[in-house]
């Protein structure tokens, strides 16, 4: 294993440690409020969130690409720090994520990006490792660690109604304007700072010719811009999927059923 590989592993291990520390710092501050339900039973916010997370974990674009971080419930309860960390880590280690990193590495090698990595299998391996590390760092920072610290909800909340223009502007804005755990909206510090931080961490394993503050900011803002396009996709993909697949392939549409509203409907895993 090369020194560059050790640095990638070290950076990833540090992120996991920071995530656990952030979770431990804020988990104790969560309110244990319970939601009254018909019949006098109650379901706590954490139990409702657990049910919503369980359903989000079923969401995959055309049944393949993970789409766990999108909520189709505008009244979704906030996630606990543990749930934010769980969703981010599940996305980061999904087999499809490794595959996408491999395709990105192949494209990068064909275009001879990061020439310091060289060519051949060794060069491809380094590019694959770097591509995956970039994704892992960005996901853990922007969807777990910073949302825990800033008390922001890392999910995209699909609007689904209104004019095309209003939905387009909304989807583009979410990369810099997000929902907080309190339900209010504000600057999306987690996403912007997470992209910049991930770009900074990449200086640990990128070739010397591809390091530096200028390149870090350039990569961070480029990823943020791509995130805005991702918001547009998340907003309109269900509409496109409905037109393409219709009822025949409805199971491939990334729309989970609404969360349980009674304790009886909640799964045992969600209520334990």
BARO-262312 format. One record per residue (C-alpha): residue in one letter; z negated, x, y. Coordinates in steps of 0.001 Angstrom, whole numbers, padded with zeros to 6 digits, always signed. Layout:
// residues N
AZXY;...
// end
This chain:
// residues 272
X+000000+000000+000000;X+000997+001450+003380;X-001283+001845+006384;X+000736-000905+008092;X-000102-003250+005211;X-003796-002412+005501;X-003690-003260+009196;X-002042-006619+008475;X-004686-007432+005871;X-007439-006268+008196;X-006197-008465+011023;X-006020-011498+008718;X-009505-010830+007346;X-010853-010563+010882;X-009335-013935+011758;X-010992-015578+008746;X-014331-014050+009758;X-013955-015286+013345;X-013054-018751+012102;X-016194-018916+009973;X-018299-017665+012877;X-016816-020244+015235;X-017448-022970+012688;X-021068-021929+012215;X-021615-021837+015967;X-020350-025350+016655;X-020824-027349+013456;X-024497-028007+014171;X-023597-029609+017516;X-021561-032446+015958;X-022982-035899+016434;X-023819-037841+013298;X-022815-041182+014805;X-021870-043856+012325;X-019199-046498+012740;X-020386-050033+011940;X-018114-051862+009529;X-017793-055459+008361;X-020546-056414+005952;X-023125-054189+007591;X-022030-050923+005941;X-021402-047815+007982;X-019027-044899+007731;X-019774-041781+009746;X-017184-040078+011943;X-017051-037145+009553;X-016363-039485+006623;X-013575-041243+008538;X-012129-037871+009526;X-012295-036715+005897;X-010250-039744+004843;X-007693-039064+007577;X-007450-035416+006568;X-006928-036422+002936;X-003979-038556+003990;X-002545-035918+006331;X-002504-033457+003445;X+000085-035676+001734;X+002529-035378+004638;X+005596-033262+003897;X+008985-033337+005594;X+011521-034634+003016;X+008742-034217+000487;X+008729-030394+000812;X+007780-028865+004168;X+004072-029256+005008;X+003390-031488+007996;X-000392-031612+007765;X-001143-031200+011452;X+000474-034432+012652;X-001505-037640+013100;X+000219-041025+013092;X-003041-042730+014043;X-003626-042799+017800;X-007257-043806+017171;X-007985-040948+014786;X-011545-039683+014990;X-012044-036011+015958;X-012130-033360+013276;X-015208-031311+012507;X-014919-027507+012781;X-014807-027305+008993;X-011925-029790+008860;X-009961-027929+011541;X-010385-024730+009576;X-009440-026444+006318;X-006219-027976+007670;X-005125-024724+009309;X-005823-022621+006215;X-004115-025124+003912;X-000976-024944+006064;X-001134-021157+006330;X-001329-020545+002564;X+001064-023293+001448;X+003777-021878-000865;X+006466-023237+001439;X+005008-021128+004260;X+005504-017991+002165;X+009060-019070+001445;X+009852-019676+005110;X+008465-016217+005941;X+010775-014762+003283;X+013814-016477+004803;X+012817-015288+008268;X+012475-011747+006925;X+015957-011952+005383;X+017437-013104+008699;X+015574-010336+010505;X+016864-007694+008090;X+020466-008901+008334;X+020270-008680+012127;X+018399-005352+011849;X+015506-006552+013961;X+012548-004149+013997;X+014709-001168+012963;X+011534+000864+012535;X+010924-000989+009289;X+014142+000389+007829;X+016391-001352+005288;X+016285-001906+001537;X+013492-003549-000414;X+010812-001634+001453;X+012145-002737+004814;X+012430-006305+003611;X+008863-006244+002296;X+007559-005020+005642;X+009473-007721+007507;X+008232-010379+005096;X+004650-009223+005524;X+005002-009171+009310;X+006624-012629+009413;X+003882-014115+007271;X+001151-012351+009242;X+002607-013726+012481;X+002498-017261+011091;X-000958-016873+009565;X-002457-015421+012740;X-000876-018048+014976;X-001941-020916+012715;X-005538-019776+012311;X-005966-018966+015993;X-004108-021905+017523;X-005091-024588+015012;X-008600-023551+013981;X-010539-020811+015783;X-009680-021649+019391;X-009717-025455+018904;X-013215-025049+017469;X-014366-022965+020430;X-012637-025102+023083;X-013456-028388+021301;X-009805-029398+021226;X-007939-031373+018576;X-005150-029183+017132;X-003129-032109+015781;X+000022-033608+017257;X-000585-037313+017916;X+002707-039111+017539;X+003276-041801+020159;X+006014-043667+018297;X+006524-046342+020984;X+007972-046503+024473;X+011257-045364+025944;X+013106-042329+024632;X+012508-040471+027894;X+008753-041091+027948;X+008394-040021+024338;X+010508-036917+024938;X+008413-035839+027929;X+005215-036537+026021;X+006301-034493+023007;X+007352-031550+025176;X+004102-031624+027138;X+001772-031400+024145;X+002355-027674+023762;X+000449-027192+027050;X-001518-030460+027293;X-003655-031637+024386;X-006319-034050+023283;X-009929-032911+023270;X-012562-033854+020720;X-014023-036180+023351;X-010767-038177+023392;X-009791-036983+026873;X-006716-034851+027526;X-006499-031477+029214;X-004803-028052+029211;X-003942-026852+025715;X-005768-023534+025949;X-005872-023222+022170;X-002108-023248+021713;X-001113-021031+024635;X-003904-018479+024197;X-003486-018571+020430;X+000197-017664+020711;X-000587-014811+023100;X-003434-013540+020908;X-001250-013649+017799;X+001380-011684+019711;X-001267-009121+020618;X-002434-008792+017016;X+001142-008146+015916;X+000986-004845+017798;X-001179-003620+014924;X+001674-003763+012418;X+004968-003917+014346;X+006971-000672+014645;X+006013+001438+017665;X+009276+000570+019412;X+008393-003138+019267;X+004907-002985+020713;X+003550-003306+024228;X+002161-005802+026711;X+005579-006976+027918;X+006760-007748+024403;X+003434-009416+023596;X+003780-011862+026481;X+007454-012402+025712;X+006698-013268+022081;X+003758-015476+023066;X+005737-017561+025528;X+008733-017755+023172;X+006539-019178+020397;X+005032-021633+022908;X+008527-022814+023854;X+009417-023249+020182;X+006213-025253+019828;X+007504-027699+022427;X+010625-028218+020315;X+008356-028709+017316;X+006613-031505+019205;X+009963-033205+019771;X+010705-032950+016052;X+007312-034396+015119;X+007809-037304+017509;X+011315-038324+016457;X+011636-037149+012852;X+010181-040370+011361;X+012809-042374+013266;X+015598-040132+011990;X+014188-040184+008446;X+014094-043974+008480;X+017754-044101+009494;X+018841-041546+006890;X+016719-042411+003883;X+015992-046088+004499;X+013853-047762+001852;X+015361-045825-001037;X+013616-042614-000082;X+010756-044003+001947;X+008322-041757+000110;X+009955-038742+001766;X+009151-040015+005240;X+006081-038215+006599;X+004115-041337+007488;X+000761-041648+005766;X-000872-045059+005320;X-003532-045976+007883;X-006992-044554+007209;X-009671-046551+005451;X-011511-048988+007704;X-014273-049914+005282;X-016617-047902+003164;X-015222-049556+000036;X-011710-048326+000874;X-012797-044759+001386;X-012296-042418-001522;X-015317-040810-003200;X-014190-037428-001872;X-014236-038790+001670;X-017695-040306+001420;X-019582-037563-000333;
// end
